[in-house]
Amino acid sequence: MTCAFLVCLGLATVNASYAQGARLYKWVDEHGNVHYSDRVEGSTVQHRPQAINSHGMRVQGGNEDSRPLSQEERRRQLEARRSAQLDTMLLANYRSEIDLLRAHDESRAAIEAGVRTQEETLSRLRRELAQRELRSDVSPNDPVVARLKQQLIEGEADLERLRTRRFEIHEQQNLEVARFRELTMSNS
């Protein structure tokens, strides 16, 4: 309750100062942290400050120089933007860590179902291929055997992609849970 009140009070203050004609600035420090203020503190600024409106959108003017950003500066800005978007998404969509874990369980269940289905399909194809190859009337160039072998190759590749995706999702979810904990601990 207190945290929500402080956030609302902060937003009201920012909106009030903007309405009075004050300019807001956003900049990234040498550690890649994004800052917002009504003034630019030159000694701590690593990247160009940007004047922003009350909605956080960049406006023209301000104390911006016209030099182009280096590739490293663009990479840092993009990373800071992605990080801020993830933070916003996590805090907007999940009220607690349990909510986040439940959502992760649902997405993991969908991937697991896909893995199980693909494994069952491959098992069925292997049985069909073995039965077909045991028949005495099947020629070495049988198109059905060739089709089954091709389906097995494609199915095994699909299964490997699903397993890789399962691992990627697991790693992403671990990062999201850790970041959610950081965010909620700093907001407490």
C-alpha positions as CSV (number, residue, x, y, z in Angstrom):
1,M,0.0,0.0,0.0
2,T,2.8,2.4,1.0
3,C,4.8,1.5,-2.0
4,A,1.9,2.2,-4.4
5,F,1.2,5.5,-2.7
6,L,4.9,6.6,-3.1
7,V,4.8,5.6,-6.8
8,C,1.6,7.6,-7.4
9,L,3.1,10.5,-5.5
10,G,6.3,10.4,-7.6
11,L,4.3,10.2,-10.9
12,A,2.1,13.1,-9.7
13,T,5.2,15.2,-8.9
14,V,6.8,14.4,-12.3
15,N,3.6,15.3,-14.1
16,A,3.2,18.5,-12.1
17,S,6.7,19.7,-12.8
18,Y,6.3,18.9,-16.5
19,A,3.0,20.8,-16.6
20,Q,4.8,23.8,-15.2
21,G,7.2,23.8,-18.2
22,A,10.1,21.9,-16.6
23,R,12.0,19.6,-18.9
24,L,12.6,15.9,-18.0
25,Y,15.8,14.1,-19.0
26,K,16.7,10.5,-19.4
27,W,20.3,9.2,-19.5
28,V,22.3,6.1,-19.1
29,D,25.3,6.1,-16.7
30,E,28.6,4.3,-17.2
31,H,27.1,1.1,-15.7
32,G,24.3,1.0,-18.1
33,N,21.7,2.2,-15.6
34,V,18.9,4.4,-16.9
35,H,18.2,7.6,-14.9
36,Y,15.4,10.2,-15.1
37,S,15.7,13.8,-13.8
38,D,14.7,17.4,-14.3
39,R,18.4,18.2,-14.8
40,V,21.4,16.5,-16.4
41,E,24.3,15.7,-14.1
42,G,27.2,15.9,-16.4
43,S,29.8,14.0,-14.5
44,T,27.8,10.8,-14.3
45,V,26.4,10.8,-17.8
46,Q,28.0,8.2,-20.0
47,H,25.5,8.5,-22.9
48,R,23.7,11.4,-24.4
49,P,20.9,12.7,-22.3
50,Q,17.5,12.8,-23.9
51,A,14.7,15.2,-23.2
52,I,11.4,13.3,-22.7
53,N,7.8,14.2,-22.2
54,S,5.5,13.0,-19.4
55,H,4.8,9.8,-21.2
56,G,8.5,8.9,-21.4
57,M,8.7,9.7,-25.2
58,R,11.7,11.5,-26.6
59,V,11.2,15.1,-27.6
60,Q,13.4,17.3,-29.7
61,G,15.8,19.7,-28.2
62,G,17.5,19.5,-24.8
63,N,21.2,19.1,-24.1
64,E,21.8,16.5,-26.8
65,D,24.9,16.6,-29.0
66,S,24.6,15.6,-32.6
67,R,27.3,13.0,-32.7
68,P,26.2,9.6,-33.8
69,L,26.2,6.8,-31.3
70,S,28.9,4.1,-31.5
71,Q,27.9,0.5,-32.0
72,E,28.7,-0.2,-28.3
73,E,26.5,2.8,-27.2
74,R,23.6,1.6,-29.4
75,R,24.0,-2.0,-28.0
76,R,23.9,-0.6,-24.4
77,Q,20.9,1.5,-25.1
78,L,19.1,-1.4,-26.7
79,E,20.0,-3.6,-23.7
80,A,18.8,-1.0,-21.3
81,R,15.5,-0.6,-23.2
82,R,15.0,-4.4,-23.3
83,S,15.7,-4.6,-19.6
84,A,13.3,-1.8,-18.8
85,Q,10.6,-3.5,-20.9
86,L,11.2,-6.8,-19.1
87,D,10.9,-5.1,-15.8
88,T,7.7,-3.3,-16.8
89,M,6.2,-6.6,-18.1
90,L,7.1,-8.5,-15.0
91,L,5.7,-5.9,-12.6
92,A,2.6,-5.3,-14.7
93,N,1.7,-9.0,-15.2
94,Y,2.6,-10.7,-11.9
95,R,1.5,-9.7,-8.4
96,S,3.7,-12.3,-6.7
97,E,6.4,-14.7,-7.4
98,I,3.8,-17.5,-7.2
99,D,1.8,-16.0,-10.1
100,L,5.0,-15.9,-12.2
101,L,5.9,-19.5,-11.3
102,R,2.3,-20.6,-12.3
103,A,2.7,-18.9,-15.6
104,H,6.0,-20.6,-16.1
105,D,4.5,-24.0,-15.2
106,E,1.8,-23.6,-17.9
107,S,4.4,-22.8,-20.6
108,R,6.6,-25.6,-19.5
109,A,3.6,-28.0,-19.6
110,A,2.9,-27.1,-23.2
111,I,6.5,-27.7,-24.3
112,E,6.5,-31.0,-22.3
113,A,3.3,-32.1,-24.1
114,G,4.9,-31.4,-27.4
115,V,8.0,-33.4,-26.5
116,R,5.9,-36.4,-25.4
117,T,3.8,-36.3,-28.5
118,Q,6.9,-36.1,-30.7
119,E,8.5,-39.0,-28.8
120,E,5.3,-41.1,-29.3
121,T,5.2,-40.3,-33.0
122,L,8.9,-41.4,-33.4
123,S,8.2,-44.6,-31.5
124,R,5.3,-45.4,-33.8
125,L,7.3,-44.6,-36.9
126,R,10.2,-46.9,-35.7
127,R,7.7,-49.8,-35.1
128,E,6.2,-49.3,-38.6
129,L,9.6,-49.2,-40.2
130,A,10.8,-52.3,-38.4
131,Q,7.6,-54.2,-39.3
132,R,7.8,-53.1,-42.9
133,E,11.5,-54.1,-43.2
134,L,10.8,-57.6,-41.7
135,R,8.3,-58.4,-44.5
136,S,9.7,-60.7,-47.1
137,D,7.8,-59.0,-50.0
138,V,9.4,-55.6,-49.5
139,S,12.0,-54.5,-52.1
140,P,15.1,-52.6,-51.0
141,N,13.7,-49.5,-52.9
142,D,10.3,-49.6,-51.3
143,P,8.9,-46.1,-51.3
144,V,7.0,-46.7,-48.0
145,V,10.3,-47.6,-46.3
146,A,11.9,-44.5,-47.8
147,R,9.0,-42.3,-46.6
148,L,9.2,-43.7,-43.1
149,K,12.9,-43.2,-42.9
150,Q,12.5,-39.6,-44.0
151,Q,9.7,-39.0,-41.5
152,L,12.0,-40.4,-38.8
153,I,14.8,-38.0,-39.7
154,E,12.5,-35.0,-39.8
155,G,10.8,-36.1,-36.5
156,E,14.1,-36.5,-34.7
157,A,15.2,-33.0,-35.8
158,D,11.8,-31.6,-34.6
159,L,12.3,-33.4,-31.2
160,E,15.8,-31.9,-30.9
161,R,14.4,-28.4,-31.6
162,L,11.7,-29.0,-28.9
163,R,14.3,-30.1,-26.4
164,T,16.4,-27.1,-27.1
165,R,13.4,-24.8,-26.8
166,R,12.5,-26.5,-23.5
167,F,16.0,-25.7,-22.2
168,E,15.9,-22.1,-23.5
169,I,12.5,-21.5,-21.8
170,H,13.9,-23.0,-18.5
171,E,16.9,-20.6,-18.6
172,Q,14.7,-17.6,-19.5
173,Q,12.3,-18.4,-16.7
174,N,15.1,-18.7,-14.2
175,L,16.3,-15.2,-15.2
176,E,12.8,-13.8,-15.0
177,V,12.3,-15.2,-11.5
178,A,15.6,-13.8,-10.3
179,R,14.8,-10.4,-11.8
180,F,11.3,-10.4,-10.3
181,R,12.8,-11.1,-6.9
182,E,15.3,-8.2,-7.4
183,L,12.5,-5.8,-8.4
184,T,10.1,-6.8,-5.6
185,M,12.9,-6.6,-3.0
186,S,13.9,-3.1,-4.1
187,N,10.2,-2.0,-4.1
188,S,9.6,-3.2,-0.6
